[in-house]
Amino acid sequence: MTLETGAEVQVRRHFNATPERVFDAWLTPRLLGQWMFGADVRDEKIVRLDVDPRVGGTFSMLVERDGQPIDHIGTYLEIERPHRLVFTWAIRGMSDDDASRVAIDIGATADGCELVLTHWLPAQWADYAGRTQQGWSTMLDALQRLYGAGQAGNPTP
């Protein structure tokens, strides 16, 4: 997907944790419920987090916001632990043409790791680029809080 056909959003964050720890936070339902979804991130209730973490595997992350169910779904396209994760991203009920793609790239640093998230939005969702960037920023801020400023690799519960 290119900018001519849609929009690209990119968010970077440094973590005081190993690349393995940060990578695993994307594929472990218990951890996803601490930083990607739920009351600690926004005003919502987690209903179900299902993850099949393999290439071709799918995820379904069902939350309730303002009394409405929202099921975030996708398929894992690349899994190269601990450095790269690529998946589709959509809301159940949308057409396949509405699905976007997200890439997570993680590199080690002297005191942890840096994560670069790139989200490619199809043309019909390009106007949501700012909102998408804010949403990922909020979630990655919550992931930073999960890992705290302590020793690399040790999340704070």
Buried (B, 14 or more C-beta within 10 A) or exposed (E): BEEEEBBBBEBEBEBBBBBBBBBBBBBBBEBBBBBBBBEEBEEBEBBEBEBEBEEEBBBBBBBEEEEEEBBBBBBBBEBEBBBBBBBBBBEEEEEEEBBBBBBBBBEBEEEBBBBEBBBBBBEEBBEBBEEBBEBBBBBBBBBBBBBBEEEBBEBEE
